[in-house]
Amino acid sequence: MCQRLGDDQTAGCAEDQDLPSRRLLSTRVSAFLDYLKEAFPMGTPDELAAYIGG
């Protein structure tokens, strides 16, 4: 599993290993993943908790 660091850096894996190839995903799934990446840029539990009000 990849560990996200600040400024879109990752430790322990290549960036292209985070998600399957975009060619294999439907347009809706790709759009949803883009939305999640924008909404939660760091991908931390704290970001999700703040979003749901926790």
trRosetta pair geometry for C-beta under 8 A, 3 or more apart (Angstrom, degrees):
i j d omega theta_ij theta_ji phi_ij phi_ji
1 12 7.5 24 91 111 46 138
1 13 7.7 -100 146 -23 18 140
2 10 4.8 -17 -175 -167 119 127
2 11 7.3 140 -167 64 69 46
2 12 5.7 177 -125 79 51 97
2 13 4.1 -88 -89 40 98 128
2 17 6.8 146 -53 89 124 105
2 18 6.0 -55 22 -92 153 84
3 10 6.7 138 71 -163 48 70
3 11 4.6 -26 67 60 104 98
3 12 5.5 71 14 19 93 126
4 9 7.8 123 -166 80 54 50
4 10 5.9 -41 -105 -105 49 76
4 42 5.9 146 127 -176 135 58
4 43 4.7 120 -9 54 161 118
4 44 7.2 -127 73 -59 126 76
5 9 4.3 -35 71 82 111 97
5 10 6.5 175 15 -99 88 21
5 11 5.7 77 -32 -23 119 101
6 9 6.7 13 73 31 46 102
6 42 7.3 -17 -103 -115 54 109
8 41 7.4 -65 -74 180 85 98
10 13 5.8 -51 136 65 130 80
10 14 7.8 94 77 -178 131 8
10 15 6.1 155 16 -84 132 67
10 18 7.4 -143 -84 -65 160 114
13 17 4.7 -105 173 67 117 135
13 18 7.3 133 112 -61 131 68
14 17 5.0 98 64 -7 79 105
15 18 6.2 -30 -173 -7 47 114
19 22 7.8 49 114 -66 119 68
19 25 8.0 -13 161 -44 114 144
19 33 6.4 83 -127 -161 156 150
20 24 5.2 -68 142 67 122 129
20 25 6.5 139 85 -50 107 102
21 24 5.0 86 73 3 90 102
21 25 7.6 -169 98 -8 51 90
22 25 5.7 -64 -151 35 43 111
22 30 5.7 65 -149 -113 95 122
25 29 4.4 -121 -175 89 105 122
25 30 4.9 131 108 -57 123 86
25 33 7.4 -20 177 0 164 139
26 29 4.7 93 55 8 80 102
26 30 7.0 -145 93 -5 41 88
27 30 5.7 -56 -148 38 30 112
27 31 6.3 30 155 -19 65 107
28 31 5.8 -55 -148 37 30 110
28 32 6.3 30 154 -20 65 106
29 32 5.6 -54 -147 36 32 112
29 33 6.4 31 154 -17 65 105
30 33 5.8 -56 -148 37 30 110
30 34 6.4 33 152 -20 64 105
31 34 5.6 -53 -150 35 32 114
31 35 6.4 36 150 -21 64 104
32 35 5.5 -52 -151 34 33 114
32 36 6.5 32 152 -17 65 104
33 36 5.7 -50 -146 37 34 111
33 37 6.3 36 154 -20 65 105
34 37 5.7 -55 -148 36 30 112
34 38 6.4 26 154 -15 64 108
35 38 5.9 -61 -150 40 29 108
35 39 6.0 22 157 -15 68 113
36 39 5.7 -58 -136 42 30 107
36 40 5.9 -26 178 33 68 104
37 40 7.2 -76 -127 63 17 68
37 41 6.8 53 169 -105 58 54
38 41 6.9 1 -148 -68 23 85
39 51 7.2 58 163 -105 111 143
40 43 5.5 91 135 -87 106 44
40 44 7.6 -157 -174 32 101 53
40 47 4.7 129 -137 124 90 140
40 48 6.5 15 -112 -64 140 75
40 51 7.4 -60 -77 -36 103 144
41 47 7.8 -169 41 -119 57 159
42 47 5.8 158 59 -39 98 139
43 47 7.1 -42 -75 39 3 141
44 47 4.9 106 61 -1 78 98
44 48 7.5 -147 100 2 48 85
45 48 5.6 -57 -153 40 40 111
45 49 6.1 43 151 -22 72 107
46 49 5.6 -52 -143 37 32 113
46 50 6.3 33 156 -20 65 104
47 50 5.9 -55 -150 35 29 110
47 51 6.5 31 151 -22 63 107
48 51 5.5 -55 -151 34 33 115
48 52 6.4 10 160 -1 68 108
49 52 6.3 -66 -143 48 28 94
49 54 4.0 -86 -162 73 85 106
50 53 7.7 41 -174 -77 27 22
50 54 7.5 -87 -59 54 25 66
